[in-house]
């Protein structure tokens, strides 16, 4: 049994890790940290979990762990991870600390990166694209939620060199802002839909650009530290009055004329055999992926202007965070990749 600990187990990402890993046949959860709930049982933060197991401080939580999931705010993992790694543990980081080159991280997250040497040793954890890199990795940087949906929606086009210009509209449930986020009170979000941080302001914009540049230059399932980003992308996120789920709509100006059948074949070939990518003619819906680790993708070619519209839906707490982390863990340790992960959403 693989002994795993969850740091930040009282946040939404931590809760999903507990839910998923509790049914994993190869994992024993041996520690849960929380500054706010230390010493209190798991049920104090999560009433749905009937367990008197206590939250603890970091040192106690990781004492028996071989693998540590970092479900912590940005800026914390880069302080803790080097010590855990030096002690022989592996780390899967759900924050942004190792997703970007340190100088780029510092520019967008406005904080000094305290362990830049670990960026080159980390692996970017979008499993469908960089699976071979993740096998045996010491440190995996889990992708951002919007980035996961957008990258999987656009990767086949990037590899084929078809994406001349990309405009991405993203819509997310309020859980994407985290449990302690301000501005998500019921009265503020109920019966409301609003954009936020558009036109190059959202931090996931630069991560999308870097990730698509890696894919475009190097293809899939290869080394993840690649070229500088391509600035051919505009991103505008929106907040939806629902708890969870992301829907991406990407408008792509193509580099050459294509037929709808060519696009369908391109996506089928690229994602052939992927257990968590669903390609259908039906347009994605967030309920179709609710609680699942699946990305639901559909394409439409606008015959009037030749632009391609790509739709993708994920659960931001599963494929956009904790489910992706468990998928990466399965690959890291040679487990069956689908273990403990659901592929079908909850409906209604």
ABEGO torsion letter per residue (X at the ends): XBBBBBBGAABAAAAAAAAAAAABAABBBABBBBAAABGBBAAAABAABBBABBBBBAAAAAAABABBBBBBBBGAAAAAAAAAAAAGBBBBBABAAAABBAAAAAAAAGBBBABAAAAAABBBABAAAAAAAABGBABBBBBBAAAAAAAAAAAAAAAAGABABBBBBBBBBAAAAEAABBGABAAAABGBBBBBGBGGABAAAAAAAAAAAAAAAAEBGBBABBBBBBBABBBBBBBBBBABEBBBBBBBBBABBBBAAAAAAAAAAAABGBAABBBBABBBBAAAABGBABBBBBBBBBAAAGBBBBBBBBBAABAABAAAAAAAAAAAAGBBAABGBBABBBOX
